[in-house]
Amino acid sequence: MKETKPNEETIICRCDDGIYVALSEEAASRIAWVLTGAIGVLTLPFIILAVMI
């Protein structure tokens, strides 16, 4: 069973094994940038500590 809307970038597919999410290239790119930024913010204190020592 697929749920899709004309203006949506995400297709959610519910199967017996679980739920699968298929993203468009644009949506996947946005998520990748957000995760990259989050990792950068989380590692920033360690980089600052390493420079200060």
N, C-alpha and C positions, 0 to 999 in steps of 0.2 A: 504494500500500500504506500503510495507516494503522496505527499502533501506539497503542493507547489502553488505559488501565487504569481501572477504575471509580472509584477514589479519586484519580486523578492529575489535575493541572490543566493538563497539557501534552499536546498531540497532535503527534507527529513524523510528518511525511509525507515519504517518500523517493520522489522522482520522477526522471525521466531528466535533468532540468535541475539537480538538486541536492537538498538537504535543506531542507525548510521546517518551521518550528516555529510552531505556533499556541498562544498563551498565553491563559489565562482573564484576565478583567479584574483579578481579585485578584492573580494572579501578575505581570501586567504592572505593576500599581501598586507591588508590592514591589520589582521590579527598577528602576523609575523612582526610588523613594526611595533605593535603594542607590547608584545612579549619581549622583543629586543630591548625596548626602553625600560621595561620593568626589571629585566636582568641587570641592565646598566645601573639603575638606581639602587638595586639591592647590593651590588658589588662595590659601589662607590665608597662606602665607609672603609672597606678593607684596603682599597687602593690608597686612600688618604692615610690610613694607619701605616701602611708600608712605607710611604714617602716620609712620614713624620719620624719614623724610627731611625 
